[in-house]
């Protein structure tokens, strides 16, 4: 049962929402950044267990609240600056950051711009940039979102999930994904559109000058950010390790929340031990 309040705040003159989960103010602070159009309540299965290990700050950044779109000319640097403003106002010290999919680019940008504020990074469904094999699919999905909602829902679901008997509740999850895509309101579609364009504008990097311990992971069946894509990102970060979660695809937060929360918690504990040594 949830026991937190969701509040609206302003970051860089734009509306955002956040929740602080946990009561131990001495616990390590964790910033959790949900993926594209994931809400604070969508990720409870991860953030509530993590509140046993950290004081969890879940943030729906500008453009990700589902209430208005953030034009795609606001880049990941702007959103990283929003995180910096949040940390300055609500935390005031170094933080661990966990981010999913779309938001991993924000976390990476923050870690490069503000290295003194990072204790560790946990990046789920993460890549250096949108893989080449996915670019054409995303552009088609953005077109279908405006022209054929049923085809959009099917293509959106196929981008993120696979049909597989080894994934628990796979058929139900795929049906729910299509239903969610079909039910998106116009403002949510605009959010999705501009957020995906922001991803497509990412510039590939061979090396990230990030010294914080990092873990990059994705589902073993992820069709969008494949394990090879995710491992390539991990190889570009000095203190990074890579792993996959079994019996899952890109929707790890739904299919394997316990394992995902466990990976993040272990990353926090290892980083805290390293800093105390």
KOLPATOR-52090 format. One line per 3 residues: for each residue x, z, y of N, C-alpha, C. Coordinates in steps of 0.05 Angstrom, whole numbers, plus 5000, padded with zeros to 4 digits. Each point is the difference from the previous one (the first is absolute). Last residue first. Example, Ala and Ser with C-alpha at 12.3 -4.5 7.8 and 13.67 -1.06 7.14 Angstrom:
<sites>
5257/5142/4955/5016/5001/5024/4985/5014/5022 ~ 5006/4999/4885/4982/5000/5024/5018/5000/5024 .
</sites>
This chain:
<sites>
5698/5051/5064/5025/5003/4985/5024/5001/5019 ~ 4907/4982/5024/5007/5028/4999/5027/5005/4988 ~ 4960/4912/5005/5006/5010/5027/5009/5029/5001 .
4975/4961/4917/5024/4987/5010/5007/5010/5028 ~ 4919/5028/4961/5023/5013/4985/5026/4989/5012 ~ 4921/4960/5030/5003/5027/5011/5024/5015/4988 .
4977/4915/4965/5012/4998/5027/5003/5027/5013 ~ 4958/4996/4916/5028/4992/4997/5014/4998/5028 ~ 4907/5019/4996/5015/5022/4990/5030/4993/4998 .
4940/4931/5026/5001/5021/5020/5018/5023/4991 ~ 4981/4932/4938/5018/4990/5021/5004/5021/5022 ~ 4938/5017/4931/5028/5003/4990/5020/4990/5021 .
4908/4989/5020/5008/5029/5000/5028/5004/4990 ~ 4964/4913/4996/5005/5008/5028/5009/5029/5001 ~ 4975/4966/4916/5025/4987/5009/5007/5009/5029 .
4918/5029/4963/5023/5013/4987/5026/4988/5009 ~ 4919/4961/5028/5004/5026/5014/5024/5014/4988 ~ 4974/4922/4956/5010/4994/5027/5006/5025/5015 .
4960/5008/4915/5028/4992/4998/5012/4994/5027 ~ 4909/5020/4998/5015/5023/4992/5030/4994/4998 ~ 4937/4930/5019/5005/5019/5023/5017/5024/4992 .
4972/4904/4961/5020/5020/4991/5006/5020/5022 ~ 4932/4930/5009/5005/4999/4972/5019/5022/4989 ~ 4975/4989/5094/4975/5003/4985/5007/5003/4970 .
5069/4986/5063/4987/5024/5010/4973/5005/4985 ~ 5053/4921/4984/5011/5024/4987/4985/5025/5008 ~ 4990/4896/5006/4982/5021/5008/5007/5027/4987 .
5045/4915/4982/5005/5008/5028/4983/5024/5009 ~ 5009/4997/4899/5009/4977/5015/5005/5008/5029 ~ 5002/5051/4895/4989/4998/5026/5010/4974/5014 .
5031/5046/4915/4971/4996/4998/4986/5000/5028 ~ 5096/5040/5006/4988/4986/4977/4970/4998/5003 ~ 5078/5005/5077/4980/5017/4988/4985/4983/4978 .
5105/4992/5043/4973/4989/4999/4982/5021/4987 ~ 5098/5002/5062/4987/5004/4974/4973/4986/5001 ~ 5103/5020/5057/4976/4984/4995/4988/5007/4974 .
5070/5041/5086/4996/4995/4972/4973/4986/4996 ~ 5078/5018/5087/4973/4996/4988/5002/4997/4970 ~ 5064/5011/5081/4994/5023/4983/4973/4997/4986 .
5034/4927/5057/5023/5012/4987/4993/5022/4980 ~ 4942/4912/5020/5001/5026/5013/5021/5017/4986 ~ 4974/4912/4971/5009/4996/5028/5002/5026/5015 .
4966/4991/4909/5029/4994/5000/5011/4997/5028 ~ 4907/5014/4987/5015/5024/4993/5030/4995/5002 ~ 4941/4927/5011/5000/5018/5023/5017/5024/4994 .
4988/4943/4929/5017/4987/5020/5001/5017/5025 ~ 4941/5026/4932/5028/5007/4994/5019/4987/5020 ~ 4909/4978/5006/5004/5028/5008/5029/5008/4995 .
4973/4915/4971/5000/5001/5029/5006/5028/5010 ~ 4990/4987/4907/5025/4988/5010/5002/5000/5030 ~ 4920/5032/4958/5023/5019/4997/5026/4988/5009 .
4915/4959/5048/5009/5003/4972/5022/5021/4998 ~ 4919/4982/5067/5028/5009/5003/5010/5005/4972 ~ 4920/4960/4994/5005/4995/5028/5029/5006/5007 .
4958/5016/4913/5003/4971/5005/5008/4993/5028 ~ 5014/5088/4929/4993/4993/5027/5004/4970/5005 ~ 5013/5062/4921/4984/4976/4998/4993/4989/5028 .
5049/5082/4986/5014/4981/4983/4986/4973/4998 ~ 4994/5064/5088/4990/4999/4973/5013/4978/4983 ~ 5057/5049/5077/4975/4985/4999/4990/5000/4972 .
5082/5046/5073/4986/4997/4975/4975/4983/5003 ~ 5096/5050/5048/4982/4977/5002/4987/4996/4973 ~ 5056/5083/5058/4990/4989/4975/4981/4978/5005 .
5086/5058/5055/4976/4983/4999/4993/4993/4971 ~ 5066/5066/5074/4994/4993/4973/4972/4986/4998 ~ 5058/4990/5090/4983/5020/4986/4995/4992/4971 .
5049/4948/5067/5016/5019/4984/4983/5021/4986 ~ 4994/4893/5042/4985/5025/4996/5016/5018/4982 ~ 5005/4901/5040/5019/5022/5005/4986/5027/5000 .
4980/4903/4950/4988/5019/5017/5019/5024/5004 ~ 5008/4888/4969/5009/5028/4999/4985/5017/5020 ~ 4983/4907/4987/5016/5004/4976/5008/5029/4996 .
4909/4955/5047/5025/5013/5006/5015/5003/4974 ~ 4910/4940/5048/5015/5010/4977/5027/5013/5009 ~ 4910/4997/5060/5025/4985/4997/5015/5011/4976 .
4889/4998/5027/5024/5015/4995/5024/4982/4995 ~ 4905/4976/5016/5020/4996/5021/5026/5016/4995 ~ 4921/5004/4944/5012/4974/4997/5022/4995/5021 .
4949/5080/5004/5017/5000/4976/5015/4973/4998 ~ 4935/5008/5066/5023/5017/5007/5020/5001/4977 ~ 4918/4958/4986/5017/4983/5016/5025/5016/5009 .
4935/5047/4953/5014/4982/4982/5018/4981/5016 ~ 4946/5059/5049/5020/5015/4985/5016/4982/4981 ~ 4927/4964/5048/5023/5004/5018/5022/5016/4985 .
4919/4983/4952/5012/4975/5009/5026/5005/5016 ~ 4945/5074/4975/5014/4989/4977/5016/4975/5008 ~ 4943/5036/5064/5022/5018/4995/5018/4989/4978 .
4920/4956/5017/5019/4994/5021/5025/5018/4997 ~ 4929/5015/4941/5012/4974/4994/5021/4993/5021 ~ 4947/5076/5015/5020/5005/4979/5014/4974/4992 .
4931/4994/5063/5023/5013/5012/5021/5007/4979 ~ 4917/4962/4971/5016/4981/5016/5025/5013/5012 ~ 4964/5045/4911/4987/4992/5025/5019/4982/5016 .
4996/5015/4890/5015/5004/5025/4984/4990/5024 ~ 4977/4995/4903/4985/5018/5019/5015/5004/5026 ~ 5035/4948/4926/4975/4988/5008/4986/5016/5022 .
5078/5035/4960/5007/4976/5016/4975/4987/5011 ~ 4989/5072/4940/5011/5009/5025/5006/4977/5019 ~ 4974/4980/4912/4977/5011/5015/5009/5009/5028 .
5066/4971/4939/4984/4978/5010/4976/5009/5017 ~ 5053/5066/4958/5016/4986/5020/4984/4977/5012 ~ 4963/5046/4928/4998/5016/5024/5016/4987/5023 .
5004/4961/4914/4973/4997/5012/4998/5015/5026 ~ 5079/5010/4953/4999/4973/5011/4972/4995/5012 ~ 5014/5081/4955/5016/5000/5025/4998/4972/5013 .
4959/5012/4916/4985/5014/5020/5015/5000/5027 ~ 5043/4963/4924/4977/4983/5008/4984/5014/5023 ~ 5074/5048/4964/5008/4975/5014/4976/4984/5009 .
5018/5092/4956/4977/4993/5018/5005/4974/5015 ~ 5088/5030/4958/4975/5014/4997/4979/4992/5021 ~ 5080/4939/4959/4994/5015/5025/4973/5013/4997 .
5034/4942/4933/5017/5025/5000/4995/5016/5025 ~ 4958/4914/4982/4988/5022/4985/5017/5026/5000 ~ 4991/4918/5076/5018/5011/4979/4986/5024/4986 .
4999/4924/5087/4982/5007/4978/5018/5009/4977 ~ 5029/5012/5104/5001/4981/4978/4978/5009/4980 ~ 5020/5013/5115/4995/5011/4973/5003/4977/4979 .
5011/4987/5096/5009/5027/4997/4998/5011/4971 ~ 4973/4910/5030/5025/5005/5013/5012/5027/4992 ~ 4912/4975/4974/5021/4988/4983/5028/5003/5012 .
4924/5030/5049/5004/5016/4976/5022/4989/4983 ~ 4976/4950/5075/5011/5026/5009/5006/5017/4976 ~ 4953/4920/4986/5028/4995/5005/5015/5026/5008 .
4906/5005/4987/5013/4994/4974/5031/4996/5005 ~ 4945/5013/5076/5001/5024/4984/5015/4996/4973 ~ 4985/4924/5056/5020/5019/5012/5002/5025/4983 .
4934/4938/4978/5027/4990/4992/5022/5018/5011 ~ 4913/5020/5027/5002/5004/4971/5027/4991/4990 ~ 4978/4985/5092/5005/5029/4994/5003/5005/4970 .
5019/4917/5067/4986/5003/4974/5006/5028/4990 ~ 5031/4970/5088/4984/4977/4991/4984/5005/4975 ~ 5065/5060/5046/4983/4990/5021/4981/4978/4991 .
5063/5041/4941/4986/5023/5013/4981/4991/5022 ~ 5059/4938/4956/4975/5006/4985/4985/5023/5013 ~ 5086/4979/5035/4981/4978/5005/4973/5006/4987 .
5070/5058/4982/4992/5004/5028/4980/4978/5008 ~ 5039/4993/4915/4981/5023/5001/4990/5005/5029 ~ 5067/4935/4986/4974/4991/4989/4980/5022/5001 .
5087/5021/5025/4988/4982/5020/4973/4990/4990 ~ 5049/5052/4940/4990/5016/5022/4987/4983/5021 ~ 5043/4957/4928/4976/5014/4991/4988/5016/5023 .
5082/4958/5014/4979/4981/5000/4974/5013/4991 ~ 5077/5055/4998/4993/4991/5027/4976/4981/5001 ~ 5047/5040/4920/4975/5012/5010/4991/4989/5027 .
5083/4978/4953/4978/4991/4983/4973/5010/5009 ~ 5081/5026/5045/4993/4972/5005/4976/4991/4983 ~ 5010/5104/5028/5013/4981/4982/4990/4971/5005 .
5004/5076/5075/4980/4989/4982/5014/4979/4983 ~ 5064/5075/5031/4982/4982/5015/4980/4990/4980 ~ 5059/5066/4972/5013/4995/5025/4983/4984/5019 .
4950/5062/4929/5019/4978/4998/5013/4996/5028 ~ 4930/5074/4936/5016/4992/5024/5019/4977/4993 ~ 4932/5067/4956/4992/4972/5003/5015/4987/5023 .
5015/5097/5010/4984/4990/4978/4991/4972/5005 ~ 5078/5078/5032/4987/4975/5008/4986/4987/4976 ~ 5050/5093/5047/4987/4992/4975/4983/4976/5006 .
5087/5060/5049/4980/4979/5001/4989/4996/4971 ~ 5052/5085/5064/4999/4983/4976/4978/4979/5004 ~ 5033/5054/5073/5011/5015/4978/5000/4985/4974 .
4999/4974/5112/4992/4994/4972/5014/5018/4980 ~ 5013/4991/5099/4974/5013/4995/4991/4996/4971 ~ 5080/4961/5041/5003/5029/5001/4975/5015/4994 .
5005/4903/5007/5012/5010/4976/5003/5031/4999 ~ 4946/4923/5052/5002/5029/5004/5012/5013/4976 ~ 4989/4904/5004/5000/5007/5029/5006/5029/5005 .
4993/4967/4910/5022/4986/5013/5002/5009/5029 ~ 4928/5032/4949/5025/5011/4990/5024/4988/5012 ~ 4914/4966/5021/5003/5027/5012/5027/5011/4991 .
4974/4919/4962/5007/4996/5028/5005/5027/5013 ~ 4968/5002/4912/5027/4989/5001/5010/4997/5029 ~ 4910/5025/4986/5018/5022/4993/5030/4991/5001 .
4933/4936/5014/5000/5018/5022/5020/5023/4995 ~ 4982/4939/4931/5016/4987/5021/5002/5017/5025 ~ 4946/5028/4929/5028/5004/4993/5018/4986/5021 .
4902/4995/4999/5013/5021/5016/5029/5005/4993 ~ 4944/4937/4950/5003/4991/5028/5016/5020/5017 ~ 5001/5033/4907/4995/4972/5004/5006/4992/5029 .
5001/5102/4991/4990/4982/4979/4998/4972/5012 ~ 5059/5100/5017/4984/4978/5010/4993/4981/4978 ~ 5049/5103/5032/4990/4984/4978/4981/4979/5011 .
5081/5072/5040/4980/4980/5004/4993/4987/4973 ~ 5047/5096/5048/4999/4982/4977/4978/4980/5006 ~ 5053/5052/5081/4977/4998/4982/5007/4983/4975 .
5043/5064/5092/5003/4979/4980/4977/5000/4980 ~ 4974/5044/5091/5025/5001/4985/5000/4977/4980 ~ 4925/5020/5059/5022/5011/5015/5026/5003/4985 .
4894/4979/4991/5019/5011/4980/5024/5012/5014 ~ 4927/4956/5047/4986/5017/4980/5019/5013/4980 ~ 5027/4941/5078/4978/5017/5009/4990/5020/4979 .
5071/4936/4981/5008/5016/5023/4978/5019/5008 ~ 4982/4938/4932/5019/5020/4991/5009/5018/5023 ~ 4944/4927/5021/4986/5020/4984/5019/5022/4991 .
5037/4927/5046/4984/5016/5018/4985/5022/4985 ~ 5046/4937/4948/5019/5018/5015/4985/5018/5019 ~ 4951/4934/4955/5007/5022/4982/5019/5019/5014 .
4978/4924/5047/4976/5018/4998/5006/5023/4981 ~ 5065/4933/5008/5000/5017/5024/4975/5019/5000 ~ 5005/4935/4933/5020/5021/4995/5002/5019/5024 .
4945/4926/5009/4988/5020/4983/5019/5022/4992 ~ 5033/4928/5052/4980/5015/5016/4987/5022/4982 ~ 5058/4940/4958/5015/5019/5018/4981/5016/5017 .
4968/4931/4945/5005/5024/4985/5015/5020/5016 ~ 4945/4930/5059/5016/4998/4975/5004/5028/4987 ~ 4928/4944/5065/5011/5027/4998/5015/5002/4974 .
4953/4922/5013/5024/5000/5017/5012/5028/5004 ~ 4917/4982/4953/5024/4997/4984/5025/4998/5016 ~ 4909/5056/5028/5010/4972/5000/5028/4999/4987 .
4927/5072/4975/5023/5000/5017/5012/4972/4999 ~ 4894/5036/4983/5024/4987/4991/5022/5003/5020 ~ 4916/5069/4975/5008/4979/5018/5025/4987/4990 .
4955/5065/4948/4982/5001/5023/5006/4979/5021 ~ 5048/5025/4916/4976/4985/4994/4981/4999/5023 ~ 5091/5038/4993/4978/5019/4998/4974/4985/4991 .
5091/4965/5021/4994/5006/4971/4978/5020/4997 ~ 5037/4967/5085/4995/4976/4985/4994/5006/4971 ~ 5053/5076/5048/4984/4979/5014/4998/4974/4983 .
5018/5082/4938/5012/4991/5025/4982/4979/5014 ~ 4986/5084/4932/4990/4972/5002/5009/4990/5027 ~ 5041/5084/4938/4994/4987/5025/4989/4972/4996 .
5024/5106/4955/4991/4973/4993/4991/4986/5026 ~ 5064/5087/4968/4987/4988/5023/4993/4971/4993 ~ 5028/5097/4944/4995/4971/5000/4985/4991/5025 .
5068/5078/4958/4979/5000/5020/4995/4971/5006 ~ 5038/5030/4902/5007/4993/5028/4976/5005/5018 ~ 4999/5016/4905/5029/4997/5003/5008/4996/5029 .
4909/5007/4969/5013/5023/4986/5030/5000/5005 ~ 4944/4930/5030/4999/5022/5018/5010/5026/4987 ~ 4989/4915/4954/5025/5003/5015/5000/5024/5019 .
4921/4976/4951/5020/5012/4983/5027/5004/5014 ~ 4933/4956/5051/4992/5028/4993/5020/5013/4981 ~ 5010/4907/5024/5008/5019/5021/4992/5029/4994 .
4977/4927/4940/5029/5003/5003/5008/5022/5019 ~ 4910/4976/4984/5010/5005/4973/5031/5002/5000 ~ 4951/4976/5080/4999/5029/4993/5012/5006/4973 .
4986/4915/5054/5025/5007/4987/5001/5030/4994 ~ 4926/4955/5045/5007/4983/4977/5023/5010/4984 ~ 4970/5040/5084/4985/5009/4976/5007/4983/4975 .
5038/4976/5083/5010/5026/4992/4986/5010/4975 ~ 5001/4895/5008/4993/5022/5018/5012/5026/4990 ~ 5026/4889/4993/4995/5025/4985/4995/5022/5020 .
5022/4910/5027/4972/5008/4999/4995/5022/4979 ~ 5094/4967/4991/4982/4984/5017/4971/5007/4994 ~ 5066/5077/4969/5003/4971/5002/4978/4987/5017 .
5037/5103/5016/4985/4984/4981/5004/4970/5004 ~ 5064/5087/5022/4988/4976/5013/4986/4983/4979 ~ 5041/5107/5016/4990/4981/4981/4985/4978/5015 .
5078/5083/5017/4982/4981/5013/4991/4980/4978 ~ 5039/5106/4994/4998/4973/4989/4980/4983/5017 ~ 5063/5100/5004/4979/4982/5011/5002/4972/4988 .
5026/5100/4955/5011/4975/5012/4978/4982/5011 ~ 4978/5104/5000/5006/4979/4980/5012/4975/5013 ~ 4966/5080/5045/5028/5000/4995/5008/4979/4979 .
4909/5020/5026/5014/4987/5023/5030/4999/4996 ~ 4913/5005/4934/5026/5012/5002/5016/4985/5022 ~ 4912/4974/4970/4999/5024/5017/5027/5013/5005 .
4949/4895/4975/5018/5022/4992/4999/5022/5020 ~ 4982/4900/5027/4990/5011/4975/5020/5021/4990 ~ 4965/4941/5092/5022/5017/4990/4990/5015/4976 .
4972/4902/5054/4991/5025/4987/5025/5015/4991 ~ 4966/4912/5073/5019/5014/4982/4986/5024/4988 ~ 4990/4898/5062/4987/5024/4988/5021/5014/4982 .
4995/4930/5095/5009/5003/4972/4985/5025/4989 ~ 5006/4928/5095/4986/5020/4984/5011/5000/4971 ~ 5059/4974/5089/4980/4988/4982/4989/5022/4982 .
5073/5010/5066/4976/4991/5014/4980/4986/4983 ~ 5078/5043/4963/5008/4976/5016/4976/4987/5013 ~ 4962/5065/4942/5028/4996/4996/5007/4974/5015 .
4914/5078/4992/5011/4976/5012/5030/4999/4994 ~ 4914/5046/4941/5021/5005/5019/5008/4973/5013 ~ 4921/5053/4930/5008/4976/5015/5020/5008/5021 .
4977/5049/4901/4997/5001/5029/5010/4974/5012 ~ 4966/5056/4903/5010/4975/5010/4995/4999/5030 ~ 5012/5086/4928/4984/4987/5021/5015/4974/5008 .
4996/5063/4904/5015/4992/5023/4981/4986/5020 ~ 4994/5027/4900/4998/5022/5019/5018/4994/5024 ~ 4952/4955/4900/5016/4998/5024/4995/5023/5019 .
4994/4997/4890/4983/5000/5024/5018/5000/5025 .
</sites>
